[in-house]
Structure formats: C-alpha cells, structure tokens
Amino acid sequence: MTDHGHPELHRIVLESVPLALCVVNREGKVLLWSAGAEHLTGYLRQDVLGRLCPDNLHQASDDETGTSASRFPPLLQTLREGRPVTAHLSIRTKNGHLVPVHLESVPLRDDNGIMIGAAEICHTVYKADMAERRQARLAAYGCLDPITGMLNHSMIQARLKESLNLYALYPVPFCILCLSIDNLTKIRERFGQAAVDATLRIVAQSIEHGLRPTDHVGRWLDQEFLVILNECGESDVHKVAERLCRIARKADVSWWGDILHVTVSVGATVAHDHDVASSMISRAEGALRASTDAGGNQVNLMVS
C-alpha cells in the first residue's frame, strides 16, 4: 500500500505534529480536536467533539492596549466573514490559566467554493517544555512558593537586589510593582483557605504569563506579589500595571460551581540612584496602600 493510500495517515500526522488544531463545521461545532489542542488547553476530545468550540478560550488579549482587533474570536470571525484571521491574544485553559498564543484561522471550502467550516492552529508564544524544566529546577533548589509556583519571598528579593546592582553599573530604568488581590478575606470567610490558595495560584500564574521573559514575579506576602519590570521606565510602568490588572480581572476562579471574580490593587515605583531594596519596597507598598484605601482595583505610582 502506498503512503498516500494509508487509511490512518491523516490521524497519524495529527497525532505526531505538536500543533493545537481545531476544525469546526459551518455551525461552529467541533469536528476535530488534535492531541496538541488537548495538551495546550486541557480540554479532552470527549469534552468538545460535536459541541460548540469552548467559548471561554479566547477571553483575554495580550497586547498593550488590552483590546483585540475584533470582539469575536478568530475562529468565529472566520466563520462570519469567510476570510483568514490571525491574532495575538491569550487563551484560558481548562484549569483557569491564561496562556499567550498566536492564532491562525482559515475557512474550509468544498470543490464549489462553498465554505463548509473553518480550521484554527494555535502556537504558544513561549516554549512550554523549557519553562516547565526551568520551574522544576527552581523547585528542586527551594526557590518557589509551594502554593503559587512563583518565586518565593527570598528568591524574588534576591532578584530585586540583582536588578539594583545592575542598575548601579548601567542605569537602565526598571520598576517594581507590589500587587495585592482584593477581598481575599471575604473569599476565605465564605469558601475557606483552599479557595484562597486556588485564587492566589491562578491569579499569579495568569500575571506571569502576561510578563516578558526578562521580568520576574514572586510571592512577597500572604496575599501580595512583587513584580520586577526590567528595562521599564516611568512612562511605561502605569500602562503595564493596568494591563496586569485587566489580566487579573479575567482570571476568574471556578470553585465547586461558583465563579470567584477577583480584582487586584497595584502600587508601583521606579528605581532611583542610591536605592536599596527596602527603599523601593517602601515606596511601592505606600502606593499599594493608596490603591487599597481608595477602594482597590486600581494602580497608583509613587515616584519619590
């Protein structure tokens, strides 16, 4: 039998190529869901085949403005307009994490040129396997917080001192954010500590996915995270902090049938000459207190 006549050839290709591929019919129901799509999203074939493509996948843009080119996901936009669509955005996995991706959707047409469906290919923006190996190494050395999987207090503090030492030699601007999840006490009172831990983990990982590889985030206090934005100046820090707030607002936590909507408050500051870790932290936490005292879900910048 020749290769092109092999009845299992298409299935073998789809299972072997590490691509997240989704094919839908004209009504938007899933006809094909590759192994790569299962791995990326956490949704198994039995979760999606014959159903409408999960509508909570494409919920968060990862661009600087927080807006997409269209209010429709690329696959739906292709079905509506009959044209290819590409987009950089974030998708929400089944366990609630936000992952930055590049999406390409194309119309599928029969021999008469009539559109019969659409296909979408999804590429992660970063190499997930490399990130997982790095996380495993850091965990082995005791550098990670066990609840969130982020850098722990001592490790993020070491990263801050490293950035300050570099700044003393080469004054390339950098900023820090103190970021706190609002109303965690109410979540604890209603749902318990396990729900708080899940909220911390999902929000932290969503924020990490919204950062560049050169940035760092770590757990600073019980409900507070420290973010280091390298090569980021005063003119950019507020925009970045607002984008992280938007990402956090979209990181809803599913908890035994309830959806826990969260917001964050942020205090930001920029590095100055002769700064030490404690002086930067003091300014950022002062700005954070201003955010929380004003009702939360906002950003404040303390320059001096």
N, C-alpha and C positions, 0 to 999 in steps of 0.2 A: 504494500500500500504506500503511495506517495505521501509526503508530508502534508500537502495541501488537502488530501482526502481524509486525513485523520479526523474521526468524528469528535475527538476530545481536544483537538488542537486549540480551539478558542478558549476553552476552560483552562487548559494548562498555561497558556500565555497569561491569562488574567490572574491566575494564582501565583505565577512566578514573578511578574513585574511588580515592583514595590510602588504601585500608584494607587491613590484613592480615586476610584472611578465609580460614578453613579450614572445609570441610564434610566430615564423616565419616559412614559408614553405621553401622548398629547394632553391627557388629563392631569399629568404630574405624578402618576403612581409609579413607584419604583419597580423596574423590571430586572435590573442588575445592580448588585452591590458587591464590589470586589473585596478581596481579603485586605487590601490596603485601606479601603474605606472603613472596614471593621476595626483595624488596628488604630487608625487615626482618631475615629470618633467614639469608639466604644460601643456603637450600635451594631448588633449582630444582624445577619441576614433575616433571621426569623422576626426581628424587630421591625423591619422596614419593607421587605418584599411584598408587593401587592398593595402597599399603603402609600399615601402621600409622603413625599420626602420630609423628614422631620423638620418642622417649621421653626424650631428653636436653634437650628445650627448656625444660621447666619444672622447674628444679633448685634455684633459689635464691630464697628470699623476700627482699624488700627492706624489710620492716617492721623496727621497732626491736627486736623480740624474736628475729628470725631464724626464726620459725615461721609456717607457713601455717594457715589456718582448717581445712584438711583435708590429709591426706598424699597425696591424689590431685590431679593437675592438674585445672583447672576443666572441661575438655572431657570427661575421663574421669568426673569426678564427675557431670556432667550425664547421661552415658550410664548411669551406675549408678543415679541417683536420679530421673531424669526431670524435673528442675527447672532453671530458670536459675541460673547461678552467676556471681558477679563476684569478682575478686581483684586486688590489687596485689602483684606479685612481679617477679622478674627472669627473663628467658629467656636461654639460651645460644645464641648464633648459631653458624653452621657453622664460623667461624674461631676460636671459643672465647671471644669477648667476652660479658660479661654486660650486658644492657640492661634497665633498669627499664621496666615496662609496666603498663597496665591491661587486664585481660582480661574479656570478657563472653561466656559460652557459653549457648546456648539449645537446648532439644530441638526436633527437627523431627518433626511428626506428619502422618499421612495423613488423608484425609477421615473415617476411622472413629476418629480419635483415637489410633491406634496409633503409637508412636514408631518412626521409621524411621532416625533418625540424630541428629546434632547439628551445630551451627554455632558457630564461635568467631570473635569480632572482637577484634583486638589493637590498642591505641593506645600509642605510645611516650609516656612521661611528659614528655619534653622534645622540642623541635623539632630533629630530627637535622640538617636542612639548615642551620639557623642555627649549630649547633655546628660543622659542617664548615666553614662560611665563616669562623667565628672562628678555627678551627685553621689554616686556610690563611693568614689574615692574620698570625697569630703566627709561623708558619713563615717567611713572607716577611721578617719583621723579625729572624730569627735567635733567637727566644725558646724554641724547642722542642728537646728532646733528640732526635736523629735515630733512636735505637734504639726508644724507647718512645712517642714522640709527646707526652710530657708536657712541662711547663715544664722548662727546663734549670736548671743549678745557679745561675747568676747571676740568672735571672728569678725563681725561687722565693725566692731570698734577698732580692730587691727586694720581693717580695710580703710577706715577713716584716717587713721594715723599715717598709713601708707600714702593716701592721697595728699595729706598735708605735707609730708616730707617731700613728695614730688613737687608740690606747689611752691615750696621754699626754693627749689632749684630752678624750676621752669614754671613761671606764674601763669600757666594755662588755667582759665577760670573753671571752677567746679562748684557745685551746690549740694546741699543736703535737704532732705525732707523728713520731718517727723510726721508720721501718718497714723492716725488712730481711727479704729472702727467705732462709729457712733452707736450708742444704745445697746452695747453688749450686755449690760446688767439686766435689761429687760428680757433679752433673749435667754439669759441664764435663769432668771426667775420663772419664765414660762416653760422653757423646754429643757433646761438642765445644762450641765457642763459639756456633755458630749456635743450638743448643738453649737455651743460656743466654739469648741475645738474645730468642728467642721466648718464653721463660718470663717475662723481665722485661717484655716488651711486653704479654702477656696479663694478667698479674697487675696491672700498673699501670693498664691500661685498665679492668679489672673494678673495681678500687678507685675509680677516677674516677667510674664510673657509680654507685657506691654513696654518693657525696658529694652534698651540696646545691650548687646553683649558686653560693652565696656562699663555698664552701670552695675550697681550692686544693691540688693535689698536684704535686710536681716531683721530678725525679731529683736526689738530693743527692750520693751517692757511687756507686761502681760497682754495688753491689747494695743500695743504701739509698735510700729515698724520704722526702721531707719532706712532711707533710700539715699544712695550716693550717686549723683549725676555728674560723671566726669565730662570735661570739655563742654560745660553748660554754664552760661553766664546769666547775669541778672535779667537780661532782655528775654531770655527763653524759659526761665525756670517756672514762671507762673503758667505759661501755656502747657508745659509738660505736666505740672501738678494738676491742672484742670483736666487734662486727658486721662490721667490715672484715676481721678475722681469719677469720670464717666465710665471707665472700665469697671471700677468697683461697684458702681450702681447697677451695672448689668450682670454682675456675678451673683445672681440670686441663688440661694441655697435651698435645695429640696430636702425637707426634713419630715419624714413619715406623713406625707400627704400635704404638708404645709410648705409654702414658699416663703422663705425669710428674705425680705428685701433689706439691703444694707446700704448705708452711705458712709463716707469717711470724711474726717476733718484733717486738714494738712497745714503744717507750719513749715515755711521754707526760709532758707538763708543762703548767702553766698560766702565763699571763702575770702578772708582779708589777710593782708600781711600780718605776720606775728600771731595769727590764730593758732590755737591749740584745740584739741578735740572738745574739751569742756566748754570753751567759749562758743564754738559753733553750735554745740548741742543746746547750750543755754538760750541762744537766740532762736533756734528752731523750735524749742519747746515753748518759749514765750509766744511765738507766732501761733503755735498749735493751741495754746490756751485761749488766745484771742478768737480763733476759729470756733472752738467748742463753746466758749462763753457767748458767742453770737448765735448759737443755735445749731452749730455743726453743719456738715455737708458744704464746706467751703474751704477756700485757700487764703492764707494770709502770709505775706512776705515781710520778714524783719531784716532790713539791710544792715543796721548798726545797733 
